[in-house]
Amino acid sequence: MLAEIGYGIIVVAFIVALYSVGAAIYGERTKSPAVVESARRAMLLLWPLISLAAGTLIYLLITNHFEVSFVYEVTSREMPTYLKITAWWGGQAGSLVFWSWLMSAFASLVTLRKWERDREFLPWVIVVTALTTAFFLGLVVFYENPFARYWQTAGGQIVTSMFAPAATATVYFPSDGNGLNPLLRHPGMIIHPPMLYLGFVSFVIPYAFAIAALITGRTDDRWIRITRRWTLIAWLFLSFGLVLGSRWAYDVLGWGGFWGWDPVEIAALMPWLTGTAFLHSVMIQEKRGLLKQWNMILIILTYSLVIFGTFLTRTGVLSSVHAFAQSSIGPVFFVFIGFTFITSIALLIYRWPDLRGETEMKSLLSREALFLLNNLLFMSVLVICFWGVVFPIISQIFTGQTVTVGPPFYDRATAPLFAALMFLMGIAPLSTWKRSTVGTIGRVLWKSALAALVITVILFFTYTHNIIALVGFYLIALVLLVTLYEFWRAAWARSKATKENVVAALWNLFGRDRRRYGGYVIHISMMLMAIGILGINAFQIQTQGTLALNNSLTLGNYSIKYESIAQFTAADNRQVTRAVVNVYDKNGNYLGQLYPRIDYYPDAQQNMTIPGERPTLQDDLYVLLVDWQPASANGATFKIFVNPLVNWLWIGSLIFFVGIIIAAWPDRDPEYASARSRARHAEQPSAAD
């Protein structure tokens, strides 16, 4: 009965979403505020409805209703309750309900805002958000039903259906479920998908306002100002999701790295690239009235890539450890992507003449020109990523063979572009709006450039002769020094003007212009992350060997000694094989113990290899237990990685989130603050420079 209730609520929600779309369009066409208000209230009803359905599904998950096929596929009796709840988004059908639930929540929040000043936007924002919600609900209703049950026919056949396939069929009750994929039981993977979903869903809101602006002919930047914080929140969640996914890969997949250019990783990266470009580009429209057409293109691309990324992970078209199995929803997804993209582009073409810039760029070194170049570099990375993802699909369609695109292709193609982006991060904060010259930038850049060169020379004599790595370290040092110099210069100027101490002056600067200084914090964090990325890519070393008890294996400055191994059953019924290894430095000094292990999950019949790690700011010792052969003198095979500087990636990630929170933190009076900022800082750097 509960399964029928949950499915029935989803059907009702789907109908309500369609009604909201139709009522909003009809109300706007007939100029009937009452009908538009009806559409808005229908939109508000979606979240409670989907919450009821989601609550029903969660109850089925935690109470072991294995007669429901989705529950059987993603849970088992041995799983703890918290994992049974997170299994909601661990499977295909449940994740679509989760997507719909988040979308309805965000749509409800945005429709609850005050609309007096922007009443013409309301019906079209409802149309876009409700239509997107209706699409995902439709997938649940017609294709991926998490409430479908197992039925046993009179002939003993087990079939999956929402309702009895025949009058003589009876509900089939399995004694236990398959259990959630062990790879998804890691804490990072529990949080990683919701963060990505939140990022994806949040980007729907600025897209909805952009479409509303195109339909209504509002060619000013009002839609950008309304959705600025939504965009930052979307970027925060999407960034958080990417970092958590990287940490999960580092801790669970057992290959010694955090980013393998997996197609599903790239599917999440692509909207991040366009979203990042959009965050930079909208400032040009706000400050100078330029790039209105380009900003529309960027937000349309971001929305389309959000849906495309969801399509890639849920249709089985890609082979990936992150992707779901083959599904029949691919054609429907493809049609929806095509419909929304073509409609959006048609609207943009219709309004194209009205979106011309209000002024012109007058200098190739002005801030707006450098931001535009920044955008073009992001788009170049996007083109490389998109081609790498779709090429295997195109190859399969036209040749019948799948040709994979591996990490070397991406590394070689994107490395120069990321280097150019880093260089722009170093000089853009020093440029001014409207006009800059080589001389004006050079006068404030030379000290930082010289100091970065000195640091690079020191690294050449003390750390590495790798030219590519030295170029990377130079760019990182340049950006860090320029950003710190900008902090110092602004704080010192305020201190002299107000007689505050430098620390108080800097604090007040953050409060006065959070967007600008939050952006500077983001720049610092990204350079710290770049240190970790450069370190592991340029200097990682590894070895593998089989050791008898009390024997040692050496790599770099470390030596590990195989001490013991044990097998036991954990509380959640995992069968654990855990080794104990002692770690020594190159001088024989004892540094501690690591415990690499192999976890076997009987319910899923799958192993997980968990590394033993010794993290420091200098490097990370990463030890894997690859195999154990008790019949061969207790021999155990270990694989060891030394990953230099990689922990700066995780440190930078934490600072990154602080920077976004600072930039997105609301002002006491946003309208007043925005007007004041425009009047006072027309020539100053801004947040996500």
C-alpha positions in Angstrom: 0.0 0.0 0.0 2.8 2.4 0.8 4.3 1.9 -2.6 1.0 2.8 -4.3 0.8 5.9 -2.1 4.3 7.1 -2.9 3.8 6.5 -6.6 0.4 8.2 -6.6 1.8 11.3 -4.9 4.5 11.5 -7.7 1.8 11.3 -10.3 -0.2 14.1 -8.6 3.0 16.2 -8.4 3.7 15.6 -12.1 0.1 16.8 -12.9 0.5 19.8 -10.6 3.8 20.8 -12.3 2.2 20.6 -15.7 -0.7 22.7 -14.5 1.7 25.3 -13.1 3.4 25.6 -16.6 0.1 25.9 -18.4 -1.5 28.3 -15.9 1.5 30.6 -15.9 1.5 30.8 -19.7 -2.3 31.2 -19.9 -2.3 33.8 -17.1 0.4 35.9 -18.8 -1.2 35.7 -22.2 -4.6 36.7 -20.8 -3.1 39.2 -18.4 -4.8 37.5 -15.5 -2.9 38.0 -12.2 -5.2 35.5 -10.5 -4.3 32.7 -12.9 -0.6 33.5 -12.6 -1.0 33.5 -8.8 -2.7 30.1 -9.2 0.4 28.9 -11.1 2.6 30.2 -8.3 0.7 28.4 -5.6 0.8 25.2 -7.7 4.5 25.6 -7.8 4.6 26.0 -4.1 2.6 22.8 -3.7 5.2 20.7 -5.5 7.8 20.6 -2.7 5.4 19.3 0.0 4.0 16.7 -2.4 7.5 15.5 -3.5 8.6 15.6 0.2 5.7 13.2 1.1 6.7 10.8 -1.7 10.4 11.0 -0.7 9.5 10.4 2.9 7.5 7.3 1.8 10.5 6.0 -0.2 12.9 6.6 2.7 10.5 4.7 5.0 10.5 1.8 2.6 14.3 1.9 2.5 14.9 1.9 6.2 12.3 -0.8 7.0 13.6 -3.3 4.5 10.7 -3.5 2.1 12.7 -5.6 -0.4 9.5 -6.4 -2.4 10.1 -2.9 -3.8 12.7 -3.4 -6.5 14.5 -0.1 -5.8 14.9 -1.0 -2.1 16.2 -4.5 -3.0 18.7 -3.0 -5.4 20.3 -0.4 -3.1 19.9 -1.7 0.5 20.5 -4.8 2.6 19.8 -5.8 6.2 23.5 -5.3 7.2 23.5 -1.7 6.1 23.2 0.9 8.9 20.2 3.2 8.8 22.1 6.3 7.7 23.3 4.4 4.6 19.8 3.2 3.8 18.7 6.9 3.8 21.5 8.0 1.6 20.7 5.1 -0.8 17.8 7.4 -1.8 20.2 9.0 -4.2 22.5 6.0 -4.6 20.3 4.4 -7.3 18.9 5.7 -10.6 15.2 6.0 -9.8 15.7 7.4 -6.3 18.2 10.0 -7.6 15.6 11.3 -10.0 13.2 11.8 -7.1 15.9 13.5 -5.2 16.6 15.8 -8.2 12.9 16.7 -8.4 12.7 17.3 -4.7 15.6 19.8 -4.7 14.3 21.5 -7.9 10.9 22.0 -6.3 12.5 23.4 -3.1 14.6 25.9 -5.0 11.7 26.9 -7.2 9.5 27.4 -4.2 12.1 29.6 -2.5 12.5 31.8 -5.6 8.7 32.2 -6.0 8.4 33.3 -2.4 10.5 36.4 -3.0 9.0 39.9 -3.3 7.9 40.3 -6.9 6.5 43.9 -6.9 9.4 45.3 -8.9 9.8 42.3 -11.2 6.2 41.1 -11.7 6.7 40.5 -15.5 9.4 37.9 -14.7 7.2 35.7 -12.5 5.2 33.7 -14.9 8.2 32.8 -17.1 10.3 31.9 -14.1 7.5 29.6 -13.1 7.3 28.1 -16.6 11.0 27.2 -16.7 11.3 25.8 -13.2 8.0 23.9 -13.2 8.8 22.5 -16.7 12.2 21.3 -15.5 10.6 19.7 -12.5 7.9 18.2 -14.6 10.5 16.6 -16.9 12.2 14.8 -14.0 8.9 13.8 -12.4 7.8 12.4 -15.8 11.0 10.3 -15.9 9.9 8.9 -12.6 6.3 8.3 -13.5 6.9 6.7 -16.9 10.4 5.2 -16.9 12.2 5.0 -13.6 9.7 4.2 -10.9 11.3 3.7 -7.4 8.0 2.3 -6.1 7.7 -0.6 -8.5 7.5 -4.0 -6.9 8.4 -7.6 -7.6 5.6 -9.9 -8.6 5.6 -13.7 -8.9 3.4 -15.0 -11.7 1.5 -18.3 -11.6 4.3 -19.9 -13.5 6.9 -18.8 -10.9 8.4 -16.0 -13.0 9.6 -12.8 -11.1 8.7 -9.6 -12.8 8.9 -5.9 -11.9 5.8 -3.8 -12.1 4.0 -1.1 -10.2 0.8 -3.1 -10.3 0.0 -6.8 -10.6 0.8 -8.0 -14.1 -2.0 -10.6 -13.8 -4.8 -11.4 -11.5 -3.0 -14.5 -10.2 0.3 -12.7 -9.6 1.4 -12.2 -6.0 3.9 -9.9 -4.4 7.3 -11.5 -4.1 9.3 -10.8 -0.9 13.1 -11.4 -1.2 14.7 -12.2 2.1 17.5 -9.6 1.7 18.7 -7.0 -0.8 21.8 -6.5 -2.9 23.0 -3.6 -0.8 24.4 -0.3 -1.9 27.5 -0.4 -4.1 30.4 -0.4 -1.5 32.1 2.4 -3.5 29.1 4.7 -2.5 29.4 4.0 1.2 32.4 6.3 1.7 31.5 9.5 3.6 32.7 11.6 0.7 30.4 9.8 -1.8 27.5 10.1 0.6 27.8 13.9 0.4 29.2 14.3 -3.1 26.1 13.6 -5.1 23.8 15.9 -3.1 26.4 18.7 -3.5 26.5 18.2 -7.3 22.7 18.0 -7.5 22.4 21.3 -5.5 24.9 22.9 -7.8 23.0 21.7 -10.9 19.6 22.7 -9.6 20.8 26.1 -8.4 21.9 27.0 -11.9 18.4 26.5 -13.1 17.3 29.6 -11.3 19.5 32.2 -13.1 18.7 30.4 -16.4 15.0 30.8 -15.6 15.4 34.6 -15.0 17.5 34.9 -18.2 14.7 33.3 -20.3 12.2 35.5 -18.5 14.3 38.5 -19.5 14.5 37.4 -23.1 10.7 36.8 -23.3 9.8 40.1 -21.7 12.4 42.1 -23.5 14.2 43.4 -20.3 17.6 44.1 -21.7 19.1 45.6 -18.6 21.1 43.8 -16.0 18.2 43.4 -13.5 18.0 39.6 -14.0 21.7 39.3 -13.2 21.4 41.3 -10.0 18.4 39.2 -8.8 20.3 35.9 -9.4 23.8 36.9 -8.5 23.6 35.1 -5.1 21.9 32.1 -6.7 24.8 31.8 -9.1 27.4 32.0 -6.4 25.5 29.4 -4.4 25.3 27.1 -7.4 29.0 27.6 -8.0 29.7 26.8 -4.3 27.8 23.6 -4.3 29.1 22.5 -7.7 32.7 23.2 -6.6 32.1 21.4 -3.3 30.8 18.4 -5.2 33.8 18.3 -7.5 36.2 18.5 -4.6 34.3 15.8 -2.6 34.3 13.6 -5.6 38.1 14.0 -6.0 38.6 13.2 -2.3 36.4 10.1 -2.7 38.4 9.0 -5.7 41.7 9.5 -3.8 40.5 7.5 -0.7 38.5 4.7 -2.3 39.4 3.9 -5.9 43.0 3.0 -4.9 44.9 4.3 -7.9 46.9 7.0 -6.0 45.2 10.0 -7.7 42.2 12.3 -7.3 41.2 13.1 -10.9 41.4 10.7 -13.8 39.5 12.7 -16.5 36.7 10.2 -16.2 33.8 11.1 -18.5 31.4 11.6 -15.6 33.9 13.8 -13.8 34.1 15.9 -16.9 30.3 15.9 -17.1 30.3 17.8 -13.8 33.3 19.9 -14.7 31.7 21.4 -17.9 28.9 23.4 -16.3 31.4 24.5 -13.7 33.6 25.9 -16.5 30.7 27.9 -18.1 29.4 28.9 -14.6 32.8 30.3 -13.7 33.0 32.2 -17.0 29.5 33.5 -16.4 30.5 34.8 -12.9 33.3 36.8 -14.4 31.4 38.0 -17.4 28.4 39.3 -15.6 30.6 41.9 -13.9 31.4 43.4 -17.2 27.7 43.9 -17.9 27.1 45.3 -14.5 30.1 47.7 -14.7 30.2 48.6 -18.3 26.9 47.5 -20.0 28.9 45.1 -22.2 28.6 41.4 -23.2 24.8 41.1 -22.7 24.6 38.6 -25.6 27.6 36.7 -24.3 26.1 36.4 -20.8 22.9 34.9 -22.2 24.9 32.4 -24.2 26.9 31.4 -21.1 23.8 30.8 -18.9 22.0 28.9 -21.6 25.1 26.7 -22.1 25.3 26.2 -18.3 21.7 25.0 -18.1 22.1 22.8 -21.1 25.3 21.3 -19.7 23.6 20.6 -16.4 20.9 18.6 -18.1 23.5 17.0 -20.5 25.7 16.0 -17.5 22.6 14.4 -15.9 21.9 12.6 -19.2 25.4 11.3 -19.4 25.4 9.8 -15.9 21.9 8.3 -16.0 21.5 6.8 -19.4 24.4 4.4 -19.4 25.9 5.9 -22.6 29.3 6.2 -20.9 31.4 3.6 -19.3 32.4 4.9 -15.9 32.7 3.9 -12.2 30.5 6.9 -11.5 27.7 6.3 -14.0 24.5 4.4 -13.6 23.6 1.3 -15.6 21.9 1.3 -19.0 18.5 2.9 -19.0 15.7 3.6 -21.4 15.5 7.3 -20.5 18.2 8.3 -23.0 16.0 9.4 -25.9 13.7 11.3 -23.7 16.6 13.1 -22.1 18.0 13.9 -25.5 14.7 15.3 -26.7 14.4 17.6 -23.7 17.9 18.8 -24.1 17.3 19.6 -27.7 14.0 21.3 -27.0 15.3 23.6 -24.3 18.5 24.4 -26.1 16.8 25.2 -29.4 14.1 27.2 -27.8 16.6 29.2 -25.7 18.8 29.9 -28.8 15.7 31.0 -30.8 14.7 33.4 -28.1 18.3 34.8 -27.9 18.4 35.3 -31.7 15.0 37.0 -31.6 16.3 39.5 -28.9 19.9 39.7 -30.3 19.6 43.3 -31.6 18.2 44.5 -28.3 21.2 43.0 -26.4 23.9 45.1 -27.9 26.4 46.6 -25.6 25.9 50.1 -24.3 29.6 51.0 -24.7 32.7 49.7 -26.4 35.9 48.2 -25.2 38.7 50.8 -25.6 41.8 48.9 -24.4 43.0 45.4 -24.9 44.4 45.5 -21.3 41.3 46.9 -19.6 39.7 44.7 -17.0 36.7 44.0 -19.3 39.1 42.8 -22.1 41.0 40.6 -19.7 37.8 39.1 -18.4 36.7 38.4 -21.9 40.0 36.7 -22.6 39.5 34.7 -19.4 36.1 33.6 -20.7 37.5 32.5 -24.0 40.1 30.4 -22.2 37.4 28.7 -20.1 35.4 28.0 -23.3 38.5 26.5 -24.9 38.8 24.1 -22.0 35.1 23.4 -22.4 35.5 22.5 -26.1 38.3 20.1 -25.3 36.3 18.4 -22.5 33.1 18.2 -24.6 34.9 16.7 -27.6 36.7 14.2 -25.3 33.4 13.1 -23.8 31.3 12.8 -27.0 34.0 11.4 -29.3 33.6 7.8 -28.0 29.8 8.1 -28.5 30.3 9.5 -32.1 32.8 6.7 -32.7 30.4 4.1 -31.6 27.6 5.4 -33.7 29.5 5.7 -37.0 32.1 3.0 -36.7 30.7 0.5 -34.3 33.8 0.8 -32.2 34.3 2.8 -29.0 37.5 4.8 -29.0 38.3 6.1 -25.6 40.0 9.4 -24.9 42.4 9.1 -22.0 44.1 11.5 -19.5 47.2 12.2 -21.6 44.9 13.9 -24.2 43.3 16.2 -21.6 46.6 16.9 -19.8 48.4 18.0 -23.0 45.4 20.0 -24.4 44.4 21.8 -21.2 47.7 22.5 -19.5 48.6 25.6 -21.6 45.1 27.0 -21.2 45.1 26.6 -17.4 48.6 28.2 -17.3 47.2 31.2 -19.3 44.3 31.4 -16.9 46.7 31.6 -14.0 48.6 34.4 -15.6 45.4 36.3 -16.2 44.5 35.9 -12.5 47.9 37.6 -11.7 47.4 40.6 -13.9 43.6 41.2 -14.0 43.4 42.6 -10.5 45.9 45.2 -11.4 44.1 46.5 -14.5 41.3 49.1 -14.4 37.9 49.4 -16.1 37.8 51.2 -19.4 41.5 51.6 -20.1 44.8 50.1 -19.0 48.3 50.1 -20.5 51.4 48.0 -20.3 53.0 50.8 -18.3 50.2 51.2 -15.7 50.0 47.4 -15.1 53.8 47.0 -15.1 54.3 49.7 -12.5 52.3 47.6 -9.9 53.2 44.2 -11.3 57.0 44.3 -11.4 57.7 43.8 -7.7 55.4 40.7 -7.5 56.9 39.4 -10.8 60.4 39.8 -9.5 59.6 38.2 -6.1 58.0 35.3 -7.9 61.1 34.9 -10.1 63.3 34.8 -7.0 61.1 32.1 -5.5 61.3 30.1 -8.7 65.1 30.3 -8.8 65.3 29.1 -5.2 63.1 26.2 -6.1 65.3 25.4 -9.1 68.3 25.0 -6.8 66.5 23.3 -3.9 63.6 21.3 -5.2 63.3 20.6 -9.0 64.9 21.2 -12.4 61.6 20.3 -14.2 61.0 23.3 -16.5 57.2 22.7 -16.7 56.9 22.5 -12.9 59.0 25.6 -12.5 56.8 27.6 -14.9 53.8 26.4 -12.9 55.4 27.4 -9.6 56.3 30.8 -11.0 52.7 31.5 -12.1 51.4 30.3 -8.7 53.8 32.5 -6.8 52.9 35.5 -9.1 49.2 35.2 -8.4 49.7 34.7 -4.7 52.0 37.7 -4.4 49.8 40.0 -6.5 46.7 39.0 -4.5 48.4 39.6 -1.2 49.8 42.9 -2.5 46.3 44.0 -3.4 45.2 43.1 0.2 48.1 45.1 1.6 47.7 48.1 -0.7 44.0 48.5 0.0 44.4 47.9 3.8 47.3 50.4 4.0 45.4 53.1 2.1 42.4 52.7 4.3 44.5 52.6 7.4 46.1 56.0 6.5 42.8 57.5 5.6 40.8 56.4 8.7 43.7 56.0 11.3 42.6 52.3 11.8 45.3 49.7 12.4 46.0 47.6 9.3 44.1 44.5 10.6 41.0 46.5 11.4 41.2 48.3 8.0 41.4 44.9 6.2 38.4 43.6 8.2 36.3 46.7 7.3 37.3 46.4 3.6 35.9 42.8 3.6 32.7 44.1 5.1 32.5 47.0 2.6 33.1 45.0 -0.6 32.6 41.3 0.2 32.3 40.3 -3.5 35.8 41.7 -4.4 37.7 40.5 -1.4 35.9 37.2 -1.3 37.1 36.8 -4.9 40.6 37.5 -3.8 40.4 34.7 -1.2 39.1 32.4 -3.9 42.2 33.3 -6.0 44.5 32.4 -3.1 42.7 29.2 -2.5 42.9 28.1 -6.1 46.7 28.7 -6.2 47.1 26.5 -3.1 45.0 23.9 -4.9 47.2 24.4 -7.9 50.3 23.6 -5.8 48.8 20.2 -4.9 47.7 19.5 -8.5 51.1 20.4 -9.9 52.9 18.4 -7.2 51.2 15.1 -7.7 51.2 15.4 -11.5 54.8 16.4 -11.8 56.5 14.5 -9.0 54.4 11.4 -8.1 56.5 8.2 -7.7 55.3 4.7 -7.1 56.4 1.1 -6.7 54.9 -2.3 -6.0 56.3 -5.5 -4.4 55.4 -8.6 -2.5 56.9 -8.8 1.0 57.2 -11.5 3.6 56.7 -10.6 7.2 59.3 -8.2 8.6 60.6 -7.4 5.1 60.8 -3.8 3.8 60.1 -1.9 0.6 61.6 1.5 -0.1 60.3 4.4 -2.2 61.8 7.9 -2.2 62.5 9.1 1.3 60.3 6.4 2.9 60.6 2.7 3.8 57.8 0.5 4.9 58.2 -2.7 6.9 55.5 -5.4 6.8 54.6 -6.1 10.4 51.5 -8.2 10.5 48.1 -8.9 8.9 44.7 -9.8 10.4 41.2 -10.7 9.3 38.1 -9.9 11.1 34.4 -9.1 10.6 33.3 -5.5 11.3 30.1 -4.5 12.9 28.4 -3.9 9.5 29.3 -7.5 8.4 32.3 -6.3 6.3 35.1 -8.9 6.1 38.2 -6.9 6.7 41.8 -7.9 5.8 44.0 -5.3 7.4 47.8 -5.1 7.3 50.1 -3.3 9.7 53.2 -1.6 8.2 55.8 0.5 10.0 57.0 3.6 8.3 60.6 4.9 8.4 62.4 7.8 6.8 65.5 7.5 4.7 67.7 7.8 7.9 65.8 4.9 9.6 63.8 7.0 12.0 60.5 5.6 12.9 57.5 7.7 11.7 54.5 5.6 12.7 52.2 2.9 11.5 49.8 2.6 8.5 46.9 0.2 8.1 46.1 -0.5 4.5 43.2 -2.9 4.1 40.8 -4.8 1.9 37.1 -4.7 2.8 34.8 -7.4 1.4 31.1 -6.7 1.4 29.1 -10.0 1.3 25.8 -8.4 0.4 27.3 -6.8 -2.8 30.0 -9.5 -3.2 32.6 -6.7 -3.9 36.0 -5.7 -2.5 37.1 -2.2 -1.6 40.8 -1.3 -1.3 41.4 1.3 1.4 44.8 2.9 1.5 46.9 3.7 4.5 47.9 7.4 4.3 50.5 9.5 6.1 49.8 13.1 5.1 52.2 16.0 5.5 52.6 19.4 3.9 55.5 18.0 1.9 53.9 14.9 0.6 51.5 12.0 1.2 52.7 8.5 1.7 49.9 6.3 0.2 50.1 2.5 0.8 47.7 -0.1 -0.7 47.3 -3.7 0.2 46.9 -5.2 -3.2 46.9 -9.0 -2.4 47.5 -11.4 0.5 48.7 -15.0 0.1 48.6 -16.8 3.4 49.8 -20.1 1.9 53.0 -18.4 0.6 55.0 -17.6 3.8 52.4 -14.9 4.7 53.4 -12.9 1.6 51.5 -9.7 1.0 51.7 -7.4 -2.1 51.8 -3.7 -1.5 51.6 -0.8 -3.8 53.2 2.5 -2.6 52.8 6.0 -3.9 54.5 9.2 -2.7 52.4 12.1 -3.7 54.3 15.4 -3.2 52.4 18.5 -2.1 49.0 16.9 -2.7 47.6 17.9 0.7 47.8 21.6 -0.4 44.9 20.7 -2.7 42.6 19.9 0.3 43.9 22.9 2.3 43.1 25.1 -0.7 39.7 23.6 -1.0 38.7 24.6 2.5 39.9 28.2 1.9 38.0 28.1 -1.4 34.7 27.6 0.4 35.4 30.4 2.8 36.0 32.7 -0.1 32.8 31.8 -1.8 30.8 32.3 1.5 32.4 35.7 1.9 31.5 36.7 -1.7 28.0 35.4 -1.4 27.3 36.8 2.1 24.2 39.1 1.9 24.6 42.9 2.5 22.3 44.5 5.0 20.6 46.4 2.2 21.5 44.8 -1.1 20.0 47.4 -3.3 21.7 50.3 -1.5 25.0 48.4 -1.4 24.8 47.7 -5.1 24.1 51.3 -6.0 26.8 52.5 -3.6 29.3 50.1 -5.0 28.6 51.1 -8.6 29.0 54.8 -7.8 32.2 54.4 -5.7 34.1 51.6 -7.4 33.5 51.9 -11.1 37.2 51.6 -11.6 38.0 49.1 -8.8 38.6 45.3 -9.0 35.6 43.1 -8.2 34.9 39.8 -6.5 35.6 36.9 -8.7 38.3 38.6 -10.7 
